[in-house]
Amino acid sequence: MSRVAYVDGQYLPHRLAAVHIEDRGHQFGDGVYEVLTVFGEQLVDEQPHLVRLARSLVELRMRAPMSESALKIVMREVIRRNRVRNGILYLQISRGVAPREHAFPKSAKPVLVVTSQPRRPADPQIAEAGIAVITIPDIRWRRCDIKSIALLPNVLGKQLAREAGAFEAWQVDPEGCVTEGTSTNAWIVTADRSVVTRQADSAILNGITRLAVLEIMAREGYRFVERPFTVAEAKTASEAFLTSTTVDLLPVVSIDGAPVGDGTPGPLTRRLCERYLTHVAEAA
Ligand code: PLP
C-alpha cells in the first residue's frame, strides 16, 4: 500500500510530497512539530499534544495553519489514508515560504505537513535488558521547552550515543545536572525509592509521556519529586529510565559504562512501564 502525506492543503503520494526550497523550516529550522502515538487507529493523549503545539506556536510568534478542529480532521484523515493501526503521527508547521531573510516575512502563511506510519513493534529484548546512556554537555539554546524542528545539537548528541554503543545521550548543564536526553526525558529512582525528574523549566521539553507518568505516579501514590539531579547522583541511583512518545518508558541500566543499581531494570521502573502501557491503551 502506498503512503500518503498531507502537505500544505493536499494529500499527496509520499514519494511526491515536498516543501518549497524557500520554506523557512527548510532554510532556518523556523518551525515546530509534534509526534503522537497512534494506538488502535486512535491518537493517544491528543489534547496535551495540541496544547503543547499551541504553546510552541505562541512562543515562536507563529500563526496556526488552521483551527484545532480542522487539524484534528487532517490528522485522522492521514491515519486513515495510511491505514495505520499502531504507529506514530508526525506533524510539522513552518512559518511559511518566503524569500530568505532572517526577520519574519510580512506575508507568509504557515505550512503544515502531516505523515503517519506504523511503528515497528518495540524489540521486547530492549525493554527486558534495559539500555545504556552516555552523558554529554548540553550545548542547546535556552528555550528547550519549545518543540522546535531545529534539532542539530540533539542530532549530534544521538550520533555520539550511537558511536559509543549507547541508546541515548543524557545532556548535562553547566552545573553538572542532567537536563534530558536528545529525544527523551530522563528519570532516576533514589535509594529511598523516590522518583526524580527535572522540573519542566526552559532547559527541557515537557514531554507528554513525562506528564502521563507524573500523573500515574500522583494517582497511585508513588513518591516523586521534580528537581535537578547531577550525573553523580544518577550514577549512584538505584534505578533509572527514560520516556518519550516513540519509545514509551525504557529502563536505563548503565550510564557512561557504569551499571545503574545491579545493572538490570529495576522493579519500580518495570511497574511504571506496565502502567504507562496501560495508559496508552486507555488514552487512545
Ligand atoms: N525531550 C526531547 C528533547 C524530545 O525531543 C522529546 C520527544 O521528542 C522528549 C523529551 C519526549 O517528549 P514526548 O514524551 O512528548 O515524546
Residues whose N, C-alpha, C, O or C-beta is under 5 A from the ligand:
A	BS01	PLP	E180 G181 T182 S183 T184 N185 L205 N206 G207 I208 T209 R210 T243 S244 T245 T246
